[in-house]
Amino acid sequence: MSVSDDIAATQAIAEGILPDNASPIERAVLCAEIARMALVDPGSIATIWNGDTCPSALLPWLARSVSVDVWDTSWTEAVRRSAVRNSPLIHRMKGTVWAVQRALSQYGISASLTEWWQDESIERGHIKVSIKYGSGTSSFNNDFQVLTLQSVRSAKPKSRPMDNTVTEISVAGSVFAGAATMARVTAIISFRES
């Protein structure tokens, strides 16, 4: 079957879609587009919309389509696929402690969230987030801290501000500070949401 035969076969469909006053060029363009869409393998669409099978070059667009809140092009492919895979579930559970923990687990870190009614030292209506950074994950540099805090902000309960809240970041594993090796470091980071 030739291209012109494919286009001719789609004329009946185009006639049903377009209004009676459609111009000949509109009819020709629609027929050509329908013929082109008929050539697309439906299996390839399922492949593209799956975070595990999507080609790596298309992952940023898939991430945007499934509303990944935090995205960094420097992530490994496994972390990017995990972010795409987890996004719908995180969005369903957004505003819960579980969503914060799940959003951070893709980076290899765990977190606990304490609300104001669970700890008297926390200002009323606020939360305290304790982040435990494990060994074996990427370096805990300033960019990584920003991504971590963005993930917490996007998944935390929106009614619980984090301003004037102390966020504790514990680093477990071998940490090198100068010439000394320490087994555990706790950094207390205060920040204000913008």
GUKOL-570673 format. One record per residue (C-alpha): residue number from 1; residue in three letters; x, y, z. Coordinates in pm, whole numbers, plus 50000, padded with zeros to 5 digits. Example, Ala and Ser with C-alpha at 12.3 -4.5 7.8 and 13.67 -1.06 7.14 Angstrom:
2
[1; "Ala"; [51230; 49550; 50780]]
[2; "Ser"; [51367; 49894; 50714]]
***
This chain:
194
[1; "Met"; [50000; 50000; 50000]]
[2; "Ser"; [50146; 50338; 49901]]
[3; "Val"; [50136; 50662; 50099]]
[4; "Ser"; [49861; 50802; 49877]]
[5; "Asp"; [49657; 50484; 49936]]
[6; "Asp"; [49705; 50525; 50314]]
[7; "Ile"; [49587; 50886; 50296]]
[8; "Ala"; [49289; 50794; 50079]]
[9; "Ala"; [49191; 50523; 50328]]
[10; "Thr"; [49168; 50783; 50604]]
[11; "Gln"; [48938; 51024; 50418]]
[12; "Ala"; [48622; 50875; 50568]]
[13; "Ile"; [48760; 50924; 50919]]
[14; "Ala"; [48864; 51281; 50837]]
[15; "Glu"; [48519; 51359; 50697]]
[16; "Gly"; [48366; 51252; 51029]]
[17; "Ile"; [48603; 51470; 51232]]
[18; "Leu"; [48606; 51794; 51033]]
[19; "Pro"; [48311; 52030; 50988]]
[20; "Asp"; [48142; 52061; 50647]]
[21; "Asn"; [48306; 52398; 50579]]
[22; "Ala"; [48665; 52266; 50622]]
[23; "Ser"; [48903; 52373; 50348]]
[24; "Pro"; [49070; 52118; 50118]]
[25; "Ile"; [49410; 52187; 50281]]
[26; "Glu"; [49265; 52114; 50628]]
[27; "Arg"; [49121; 51786; 50499]]
[28; "Ala"; [49453; 51689; 50335]]
[29; "Val"; [49655; 51770; 50649]]
[30; "Leu"; [49419; 51570; 50871]]
[31; "Cys"; [49424; 51272; 50634]]
[32; "Ala"; [49804; 51276; 50626]]
[33; "Glu"; [49822; 51302; 51006]]
[34; "Ile"; [49580; 51013; 51057]]
[35; "Ala"; [49781; 50801; 50811]]
[36; "Arg"; [50102; 50889; 51000]]
[37; "Met"; [49948; 50800; 51336]]
[38; "Ala"; [49834; 50465; 51196]]
[39; "Leu"; [50199; 50374; 51140]]
[40; "Val"; [50289; 50418; 51509]]
[41; "Asp"; [50324; 50091; 51695]]
[42; "Pro"; [50101; 50103; 52008]]
[43; "Gly"; [50367; 49905; 52194]]
[44; "Ser"; [50614; 50191; 52156]]
[45; "Ile"; [50373; 50426; 52333]]
[46; "Ala"; [50351; 50188; 52628]]
[47; "Thr"; [50732; 50171; 52634]]
[48; "Ile"; [50770; 50548; 52639]]
[49; "Trp"; [50519; 50595; 52923]]
[50; "Asn"; [50692; 50342; 53148]]
[51; "Gly"; [50970; 50477; 53373]]
[52; "Asp"; [51157; 50147; 53355]]
[53; "Thr"; [51152; 50104; 52976]]
[54; "Cys"; [51151; 50465; 52854]]
[55; "Pro"; [51466; 50557; 52658]]
[56; "Ser"; [51704; 50751; 52881]]
[57; "Ala"; [51700; 51054; 52650]]
[58; "Leu"; [51322; 51088; 52699]]
[59; "Leu"; [51322; 51057; 53080]]
[60; "Pro"; [51318; 51435; 53147]]
[61; "Trp"; [50999; 51471; 52940]]
[62; "Leu"; [50839; 51171; 53108]]
[63; "Ala"; [50935; 51318; 53446]]
[64; "Arg"; [50762; 51642; 53358]]
[65; "Ser"; [50455; 51451; 53239]]
[66; "Val"; [50419; 51261; 53568]]
[67; "Ser"; [50498; 51576; 53775]]
[68; "Val"; [50830; 51486; 53931]]
[69; "Asp"; [50877; 51772; 54178]]
[70; "Val"; [51256; 51770; 54199]]
[71; "Trp"; [51477; 51679; 53901]]
[72; "Asp"; [51851; 51700; 53852]]
[73; "Thr"; [52025; 51607; 53529]]
[74; "Ser"; [52337; 51502; 53722]]
[75; "Trp"; [52153; 51209; 53885]]
[76; "Thr"; [52237; 50859; 53780]]
[77; "Glu"; [51994; 50693; 53543]]
[78; "Ala"; [51873; 50464; 53824]]
[79; "Val"; [51783; 50762; 54046]]
[80; "Arg"; [51607; 50938; 53756]]
[81; "Arg"; [51403; 50624; 53680]]
[82; "Ser"; [51321; 50587; 54051]]
[83; "Ala"; [51199; 50949; 54066]]
[84; "Val"; [50971; 50891; 53766]]
[85; "Arg"; [50844; 50560; 53905]]
[86; "Asn"; [50772; 50703; 54253]]
[87; "Ser"; [50613; 51033; 54148]]
[88; "Pro"; [50249; 50920; 54107]]
[89; "Leu"; [50256; 50738; 54441]]
[90; "Ile"; [50419; 51033; 54619]]
[91; "His"; [50157; 51267; 54474]]
[92; "Arg"; [49877; 51043; 54599]]
[93; "Met"; [50025; 51043; 54951]]
[94; "Lys"; [50156; 51402; 54952]]
[95; "Gly"; [50131; 51575; 55287]]
[96; "Thr"; [50208; 51263; 55489]]
[97; "Val"; [50518; 51152; 55675]]
[98; "Trp"; [50534; 50854; 55440]]
[99; "Ala"; [50554; 51084; 55134]]
[100; "Val"; [50850; 51272; 55284]]
[101; "Gln"; [51028; 50945; 55364]]
[102; "Arg"; [50957; 50802; 55017]]
[103; "Ala"; [51070; 51118; 54839]]
[104; "Leu"; [51403; 51105; 55022]]
[105; "Ser"; [51451; 50729; 54993]]
[106; "Gln"; [51526; 50763; 54620]]
[107; "Tyr"; [51846; 50946; 54720]]
[108; "Gly"; [51945; 50674; 54967]]
[109; "Ile"; [51858; 50877; 55274]]
[110; "Ser"; [51592; 50834; 55540]]
[111; "Ala"; [51402; 51095; 55735]]
[112; "Ser"; [51176; 51125; 56034]]
[113; "Leu"; [50924; 51403; 56067]]
[114; "Thr"; [50813; 51528; 56408]]
[115; "Glu"; [50512; 51757; 56426]]
[116; "Trp"; [50458; 52030; 56684]]
[117; "Trp"; [50208; 51826; 56885]]
[118; "Gln"; [50459; 51539; 56923]]
[119; "Asp"; [50740; 51751; 57071]]
[120; "Glu"; [50689; 52050; 57300]]
[121; "Ser"; [51015; 52212; 57188]]
[122; "Ile"; [50873; 52266; 56837]]
[123; "Glu"; [50679; 52586; 56775]]
[124; "Arg"; [50303; 52535; 56741]]
[125; "Gly"; [50202; 52445; 56384]]
[126; "His"; [50558; 52367; 56273]]
[127; "Ile"; [50751; 52050; 56195]]
[128; "Lys"; [51101; 51922; 56256]]
[129; "Val"; [51263; 51703; 55994]]
[130; "Ser"; [51554; 51478; 56087]]
[131; "Ile"; [51740; 51353; 55782]]
[132; "Lys"; [51976; 51057; 55809]]
[133; "Tyr"; [52225; 51046; 55526]]
[134; "Gly"; [52369; 50697; 55479]]
[135; "Ser"; [52704; 50597; 55343]]
[136; "Gly"; [52718; 50465; 54990]]
[137; "Thr"; [52518; 50753; 54843]]
[138; "Ser"; [52641; 51045; 54640]]
[139; "Ser"; [52840; 51320; 54809]]
[140; "Phe"; [52643; 51531; 55052]]
[141; "Asn"; [52747; 51863; 54900]]
[142; "Asn"; [52552; 52189; 54891]]
[143; "Asp"; [52364; 52097; 54571]]
[144; "Phe"; [52258; 51765; 54722]]
[145; "Gln"; [52137; 51942; 55038]]
[146; "Val"; [51929; 52180; 54827]]
[147; "Leu"; [51770; 51886; 54639]]
[148; "Thr"; [51700; 51713; 54969]]
[149; "Leu"; [51529; 52016; 55117]]
[150; "Gln"; [51331; 52076; 54795]]
[151; "Ser"; [51208; 51715; 54814]]
[152; "Val"; [51103; 51763; 55176]]
[153; "Arg"; [50924; 52089; 55093]]
[154; "Ser"; [50734; 51934; 54803]]
[155; "Ala"; [50620; 51625; 54998]]
[156; "Lys"; [50560; 51765; 55349]]
[157; "Pro"; [50219; 51874; 55476]]
[158; "Lys"; [50159; 52221; 55329]]
[159; "Ser"; [49991; 52335; 55650]]
[160; "Arg"; [50315; 52277; 55843]]
[161; "Pro"; [50575; 52547; 55777]]
[162; "Met"; [50940; 52464; 55822]]
[163; "Asp"; [51060; 52819; 55883]]
[164; "Asn"; [51237; 52868; 56216]]
[165; "Thr"; [51255; 52490; 56233]]
[166; "Val"; [51580; 52310; 56294]]
[167; "Thr"; [51652; 52031; 56049]]
[168; "Glu"; [51905; 51780; 56174]]
[169; "Ile"; [52117; 51600; 55922]]
[170; "Ser"; [52300; 51294; 56054]]
[171; "Val"; [52571; 51136; 55844]]
[172; "Ala"; [52638; 50768; 55912]]
[173; "Gly"; [52942; 50585; 55783]]
[174; "Ser"; [53298; 50695; 55722]]
[175; "Val"; [53324; 51070; 55712]]
[176; "Phe"; [53659; 51236; 55648]]
[177; "Ala"; [53714; 51575; 55809]]
[178; "Gly"; [54070; 51690; 55753]]
[179; "Ala"; [54298; 51405; 55855]]
[180; "Ala"; [54059; 51245; 56104]]
[181; "Thr"; [53801; 50977; 56030]]
[182; "Met"; [53479; 51002; 56227]]
[183; "Ala"; [53209; 50741; 56253]]
[184; "Arg"; [52912; 50978; 56293]]
[185; "Val"; [52855; 51347; 56234]]
[186; "Thr"; [52542; 51546; 56310]]
[187; "Ala"; [52498; 51879; 56137]]
[188; "Ile"; [52223; 52108; 56250]]
[189; "Ile"; [52099; 52320; 55963]]
[190; "Ser"; [51847; 52599; 56012]]
[191; "Phe"; [51672; 52736; 55709]]
[192; "Arg"; [51375; 52951; 55622]]
[193; "Glu"; [51138; 52862; 55340]]
[194; "Ser"; [51123; 53119; 55064]]
***
